[in-house]
Amino acid sequence: MDKLLTYPDAPGSSLSIRAKALSFHDAKSLALLERVERLARTDATVLVIGETGTGKELIARHLHQESGRKGPFLAVNCGAFSESLIDAELFGHEAGAYTGATQARPGWFEAANGGTLFLDEMGDLPMAQQVKLLRVLQERHVTRLGSRRAVPLDVRLVAATNIDLRKAVEAQRFRADLYFRISVATVELPPLRERPGDIVPLAQHFIAVYGPRLGLGDATLDVDAVDALEAYGWPGNIRELENVVHCALIVCRDGVIRVSDLGSAAHPIESYDPGRDTRAVRDPPRLQAQLQALLRRLLVDATPNLYETVEALLVREAYAHCSNNQVHSARALGLTRNTLRTLLKRHGLLSEGAPDVLLDWAEEATG
C-alpha cells in the first residue's frame, strides 16, 4: 500500500520551509501510517516528534482527516508569537483587554472548536503559557483575556516538536505535567535517511510538481542520479529533497536529471556523516576538561562579572557560528527562540525594536 500526503494547495504553492509531501513506500513509513490511522479514530492528544523538515504538519493533517471531525484543522507555530501576545493569540481577548485590543477576538482554541488544533514547536512556549495551556487541556474550556466567562471546547490537540521534551523537562524548561498531558499518544516521525524507500517516490512527486512549470512534463532521473539520491544522508529531510529536485530540473539537459545536476546531494560522504546524531550535541570530554580548567582559572583570578562575561561570549559565538540565524542559534544552544531573543537583546545583539520573530526562510529551508 503506497500513499502520498500533500497539502491541499501543494500544486500551486511555492517553496517554503515546511515539508510539502510525505510518501509511505518504505516499510518503516507504512508501519508509521498504520499507527497514525489507528490513533486518528480516537480523541487522544498526540505528540508528533521529528526533525525539522520531516513532515510533522502533514501527519497532523492526516490525523484530522481520518478522525471524522467536522470542525476545521488549524495549524499554529508557537515560536511565531511574541511573549506578550501568546495569551491573546491562543485563548482570545475581549475589547479593551490590553492596549490596542479595540474589539473582541476569539483565540486559536475557540477557532478550532469541533476540529483539530495543531501546535507546532511546542518547546518554544514560555513557562507561564505552559501553565495556562495545561489548565485549558484539563478543564476543556478557555477564558478570553479580559473576560470571566468560560467557553466550552471540543478540540483535538496535536502537538509537535523537533527537540527532546524529556530533556527540556529535566532542564526545567518544560513542565513535566504538560509533557505527560500532551504525550498521551506519541508518533515519532523518522528522518528521511532512515526510510530510504521513500526517497525516490518523493523525488518523482516533486518532478511531477515542478517539471510542468518548467516545460519538462516528462523529466526523468537517470540510474546514477537515483543511486546518488538514495546514498545521500538528507540532513534537511524532505525540504532539502524538494529544493534539490527543483534546482536539478532547472539546470538539467534534455529533461534528464543526472548526478551532476544534484548539487550537494551528489556527494554523500562529504556532505553527511550517517553516524552523527543530529538530535544531540556530543561534546568531546577533552574539550569539556579544557573548558572546565579555563573556568576554574577565571574563578581563582576573581574575574569580575564572570557569569555575564561567559554568557555573553557563549551567546555571541553561537549567534556568529549560525550566521545570525535565531532559529539555528536557539537550537545549537538548546534554548527556545524566545529565550534566545531575550539573551540577544541583553547583550546588544538585537535591538529592542526588532521584529518579534526573525524567520530566515532561505537558511531554514535547507534544514
C-alpha positions as CSV (number, residue, x, y, z in Angstrom):
1,M,0.0,0.0,0.0
2,D,1.7,3.2,-1.2
3,K,0.3,6.6,-0.2
4,L,1.3,10.2,-0.7
5,L,0.2,13.0,1.6
6,T,0.3,16.6,0.3
7,Y,-1.2,19.9,1.3
8,P,-4.5,20.8,-0.4
9,D,-2.8,23.7,-2.2
10,A,0.5,22.0,-2.9
11,P,0.5,22.2,-6.7
12,G,0.0,25.9,-6.7
13,S,2.3,26.7,-3.8
14,S,5.9,28.0,-3.8
15,L,8.9,26.7,-1.9
16,S,8.6,27.2,1.8
17,I,10.3,26.0,5.0
18,R,7.7,23.2,5.6
19,A,7.8,19.7,4.1
20,K,5.1,19.6,1.5
21,A,4.8,15.9,0.8
22,L,5.1,12.6,2.7
23,S,5.5,9.3,0.9
24,F,4.6,5.9,2.5
25,H,6.5,3.5,0.4
26,D,9.3,2.4,2.8
27,A,8.3,-0.4,5.3
28,K,9.1,1.9,8.2
29,S,6.7,4.5,6.8
30,L,3.9,2.0,6.2
31,A,4.1,1.0,9.9
32,L,4.0,4.6,10.9
33,L,1.0,5.3,8.7
34,E,-0.9,2.3,10.2
35,R,-0.2,3.7,13.7
36,V,-1.3,7.2,12.8
37,E,-4.6,6.0,11.3
38,R,-5.3,3.9,14.4
39,L,-4.8,6.9,16.6
40,A,-6.9,9.1,14.3
41,R,-10.0,7.2,15.3
42,T,-9.6,8.3,18.9
43,D,-9.7,11.7,20.7
44,A,-6.3,11.2,22.3
45,T,-3.9,14.1,22.3
46,V,-1.0,13.3,20.0
47,L,2.6,14.4,20.2
48,V,4.5,14.2,16.9
49,I,8.3,14.1,17.3
50,G,10.6,14.6,14.4
51,E,13.5,16.6,12.9
52,T,12.9,19.8,11.0
53,G,11.5,19.1,7.5
54,T,10.2,15.6,8.1
55,G,6.5,16.5,7.6
56,K,5.0,16.8,11.1
57,E,2.2,19.0,10.0
58,L,1.2,16.6,7.2
59,I,0.9,13.9,9.9
60,A,-1.3,16.2,12.0
61,R,-3.5,16.9,9.0
62,H,-3.9,13.2,8.2
63,L,-4.8,12.6,11.8
64,H,-7.6,15.2,11.5
65,Q,-8.8,14.0,8.1
66,E,-9.1,10.4,9.3
67,S,-10.7,11.4,12.6
68,G,-14.1,12.2,11.2
69,R,-14.2,15.6,13.0
70,K,-16.4,18.1,11.2
71,G,-14.6,21.2,12.5
72,P,-11.5,22.9,10.9
73,F,-7.9,21.9,11.1
74,L,-5.8,24.9,12.3
75,A,-2.0,25.0,12.5
76,V,-0.2,27.4,14.8
77,N,3.5,27.9,15.2
78,C,4.2,28.5,18.9
79,G,7.6,30.1,18.1
80,A,6.0,32.8,15.9
81,F,4.3,34.8,18.8
82,S,5.8,37.4,21.0
83,E,5.6,36.6,24.6
84,S,3.3,39.5,25.2
85,L,0.7,38.3,22.7
86,I,0.7,34.5,23.2
87,D,-2.2,34.6,25.6
88,A,-4.4,36.6,23.2
89,E,-3.5,34.5,20.2
90,L,-4.1,31.2,21.8
91,F,-7.0,32.0,24.2
92,G,-8.6,35.1,22.7
93,H,-9.4,38.5,24.2
94,E,-12.2,40.9,24.8
95,A,-12.3,44.5,23.7
96,G,-10.1,46.7,25.9
97,A,-8.3,43.7,27.4
98,Y,-4.9,45.4,26.6
99,T,-3.7,48.4,24.7
100,G,-4.7,48.1,21.0
101,A,-7.4,45.5,21.6
102,T,-10.2,47.5,20.0
103,Q,-12.6,44.6,19.5
104,A,-13.1,41.1,20.9
105,R,-11.4,38.3,19.1
106,P,-11.5,34.5,19.6
107,G,-8.2,32.7,20.1
108,W,-7.0,29.7,18.2
109,F,-8.6,27.2,20.6
110,E,-12.1,28.7,20.0
111,A,-11.5,28.9,16.3
112,A,-10.7,25.2,16.2
113,N,-13.8,24.2,18.2
114,G,-15.1,20.9,16.8
115,G,-11.9,20.3,14.9
116,T,-8.2,19.8,15.5
117,L,-5.6,22.4,16.7
118,F,-2.0,21.7,15.7
119,L,0.6,23.4,17.9
120,D,4.0,23.3,16.3
121,E,7.2,24.0,18.1
122,M,5.7,23.3,21.5
123,G,9.1,23.6,23.1
124,D,9.1,27.3,22.4
125,L,6.2,28.1,24.7
126,P,7.2,30.1,27.8
127,M,6.6,28.5,31.2
128,A,3.7,31.0,32.0
129,Q,1.8,30.0,28.9
130,Q,2.5,26.3,29.6
131,V,0.6,26.6,32.9
132,K,-2.4,28.2,31.1
133,L,-2.4,25.6,28.3
134,L,-2.3,22.8,30.8
135,R,-5.4,24.3,32.5
136,V,-7.3,24.5,29.2
137,L,-6.5,20.9,28.4
138,Q,-7.6,19.7,31.8
139,E,-10.8,21.7,32.1
140,R,-11.8,21.6,28.4
141,H,-12.7,25.3,28.3
142,V,-11.0,28.6,27.6
143,T,-11.4,32.0,29.1
144,R,-10.5,35.0,27.0
145,L,-8.3,37.8,28.3
146,G,-10.5,40.4,29.9
147,S,-13.4,38.0,30.4
148,R,-14.7,35.8,33.2
149,R,-16.9,33.7,31.0
150,A,-15.5,30.2,30.2
151,V,-16.1,28.9,26.6
152,P,-16.6,25.1,26.4
153,L,-14.2,23.4,24.0
154,D,-14.3,20.3,21.8
155,V,-10.8,20.4,20.3
156,R,-8.5,17.6,19.5
157,L,-4.9,18.8,20.2
158,V,-1.9,17.6,18.1
159,A,1.4,19.0,19.3
160,A,4.8,18.8,17.6
161,T,8.4,19.4,18.4
162,N,11.9,18.8,17.0
163,I,13.5,19.0,20.4
164,D,13.6,16.3,23.1
165,L,11.0,17.5,25.6
166,R,12.1,14.9,28.1
167,K,15.5,16.6,28.3
168,A,13.7,20.0,28.4
169,V,11.7,18.8,31.4
170,E,15.0,17.7,33.1
171,A,16.5,21.1,32.4
172,Q,13.3,22.7,33.8
173,R,12.5,24.4,30.5
174,F,9.3,22.5,30.0
175,R,6.6,21.5,32.6
176,A,6.6,17.7,33.4
177,D,2.8,17.7,33.9
178,L,2.2,19.4,30.5
179,Y,4.6,16.9,28.8
180,F,2.7,13.9,30.2
181,R,-0.6,15.6,29.2
182,I,0.3,16.1,25.5
183,S,2.1,12.8,25.1
184,V,-0.9,10.5,25.7
185,A,0.0,9.1,22.3
186,T,3.3,9.7,20.6
187,V,4.2,9.5,16.9
188,E,7.9,9.5,16.1
189,L,8.5,10.6,12.5
190,P,11.8,9.1,11.3
191,P,14.2,11.3,9.3
192,L,14.3,10.7,5.6
193,R,17.7,8.9,5.8
194,E,16.0,6.2,7.9
195,R,13.3,5.5,5.3
196,P,15.3,5.3,2.1
197,G,12.4,3.6,0.3
198,D,10.6,7.0,0.3
199,I,13.3,9.0,-1.3
200,V,12.8,8.2,-5.0
201,P,8.9,8.3,-4.8
202,L,9.2,11.7,-3.2
203,A,11.7,12.9,-5.8
204,Q,9.3,11.7,-8.6
205,H,6.5,13.5,-6.9
206,F,8.4,16.8,-6.9
207,I,9.4,16.2,-10.5
208,A,5.7,15.9,-11.4
209,V,5.0,19.1,-9.5
210,Y,7.8,21.3,-10.8
211,G,8.5,19.7,-14.2
212,P,5.4,21.0,-16.0
213,R,6.0,24.5,-14.6
214,L,9.5,24.5,-16.3
215,G,8.3,22.9,-19.5
216,L,9.6,19.5,-18.6
217,G,6.5,17.4,-18.3
218,D,8.3,14.1,-19.0
219,A,11.5,14.7,-16.9
220,T,13.2,11.6,-15.5
221,L,16.0,10.6,-13.2
222,D,18.9,8.5,-14.7
223,V,20.1,5.4,-12.9
224,D,23.2,7.1,-11.3
225,A,21.1,10.0,-10.1
226,V,18.7,7.6,-8.4
227,D,21.7,5.9,-6.6
228,A,23.1,9.3,-5.5
229,L,19.7,10.3,-4.1
230,E,19.4,7.1,-2.1
231,A,23.0,7.3,-0.8
232,Y,22.8,10.9,0.4
233,G,22.0,11.5,4.1
234,W,19.4,14.3,3.7
235,P,20.2,16.4,6.8
236,G,17.5,18.8,5.7
237,N,15.0,15.9,5.1
238,I,12.1,16.4,2.7
239,R,12.5,20.2,2.5
240,E,16.0,19.7,1.2
241,L,15.0,17.0,-1.2
242,E,12.3,19.3,-2.7
243,N,14.9,22.1,-3.2
244,V,17.4,19.7,-4.7
245,V,14.9,18.3,-7.2
246,H,13.6,21.8,-8.1
247,C,17.1,23.1,-8.8
248,A,18.1,19.9,-10.7
249,L,15.1,20.4,-13.0
250,I,16.3,24.0,-13.7
251,V,19.8,23.0,-14.7
252,C,19.3,19.6,-16.3
253,R,19.6,19.0,-20.0
254,D,17.1,17.1,-22.3
255,G,14.7,16.5,-19.4
256,V,17.1,14.0,-17.7
257,I,18.4,14.6,-14.2
258,R,21.9,13.4,-13.8
259,V,24.3,13.2,-10.8
260,S,26.0,16.5,-11.9
261,D,22.6,18.2,-11.6
262,L,22.1,17.3,-7.9
263,G,24.5,19.8,-6.3
264,S,25.4,18.8,-2.7
265,A,23.3,15.6,-2.9
266,A,25.8,14.2,-5.4
267,H,28.5,14.0,-2.6
268,P,27.0,11.8,0.2
269,I,30.3,11.2,2.1
270,E,31.4,14.8,2.1
271,S,28.1,16.3,2.9
272,Y,26.8,14.0,5.6
273,D,28.1,11.6,8.2
274,P,25.5,8.9,8.8
275,G,26.9,8.1,12.2
276,R,26.3,11.6,13.5
277,D,23.4,12.1,15.9
278,T,21.7,15.3,14.6
279,R,19.4,15.5,17.6
280,A,22.0,15.9,20.3
281,V,25.3,17.7,20.5
282,R,28.0,15.4,21.9
283,D,30.8,17.5,23.4
284,P,34.2,15.6,23.4
285,P,35.4,15.0,27.0
286,R,38.7,16.6,26.2
287,L,37.2,19.9,25.2
288,Q,35.0,19.8,28.3
289,A,38.0,19.3,30.5
290,Q,39.8,22.3,28.9
291,L,36.7,24.5,29.3
292,Q,36.5,23.4,33.0
293,A,40.1,24.3,33.6
294,L,39.7,27.7,32.0
295,L,36.6,28.5,34.1
296,R,38.5,27.4,37.3
297,R,41.3,29.7,36.4
298,L,38.9,32.6,35.9
299,L,37.3,31.9,39.3
300,V,40.7,31.7,41.0
301,D,41.6,35.1,39.5
302,A,38.3,36.5,40.8
303,T,37.3,37.7,37.3
304,P,34.6,40.5,37.8
305,N,31.2,39.9,36.3
306,L,32.2,36.3,35.4
307,Y,28.7,34.9,34.8
308,E,27.7,37.8,32.5
309,T,31.0,37.6,30.6
310,V,30.8,33.8,30.0
311,E,27.1,34.1,29.0
312,A,27.8,36.9,26.6
313,L,30.7,35.0,25.0
314,L,28.6,31.9,24.6
315,V,25.7,33.7,23.0
316,R,27.9,35.8,20.7
317,E,29.8,32.8,19.5
318,A,26.7,30.7,18.9
319,Y,25.0,33.6,17.0
320,A,28.1,34.2,14.8
321,H,28.5,30.5,14.2
322,C,24.9,30.3,13.0
323,S,25.3,33.3,10.7
324,N,23.0,35.4,12.9
325,N,20.1,33.0,12.4
326,Q,17.9,32.9,15.5
327,V,16.3,29.5,14.8
328,H,19.6,27.8,14.3
329,S,21.3,29.6,17.3
330,A,18.5,28.6,19.6
331,R,18.7,25.0,18.5
332,A,22.5,25.0,18.9
333,L,22.3,26.3,22.5
334,G,19.3,24.1,23.4
335,L,17.1,27.1,24.1
336,T,13.7,28.3,23.0
337,R,13.7,31.1,20.4
338,N,12.0,33.4,22.9
339,T,14.7,32.8,25.5
340,L,17.4,33.4,22.9
341,R,15.9,36.7,21.8
342,T,16.0,37.8,25.4
343,L,19.7,37.0,25.6
344,L,20.4,38.7,22.2
345,K,18.8,41.9,23.4
346,R,20.6,41.7,26.8
347,H,24.0,41.5,25.1
348,G,23.3,44.1,22.4
349,L,23.0,41.7,19.5
350,L,19.4,42.6,18.8
351,S,17.6,45.9,19.2
352,E,14.6,46.3,21.4
353,G,12.5,47.4,18.4
354,A,13.4,44.4,16.3
355,P,10.6,42.2,15.0
356,D,9.4,39.5,17.4
357,V,10.2,36.6,15.1
358,L,13.0,36.6,12.5
359,L,12.5,33.7,10.1
360,D,15.4,33.3,7.7
361,W,13.4,31.4,5.1
362,A,16.4,30.6,2.9
363,E,18.5,29.1,5.6
364,E,15.6,27.3,7.3
365,A,14.6,25.7,4.1
366,T,17.8,23.8,4.0
367,G,17.4,22.3,7.4
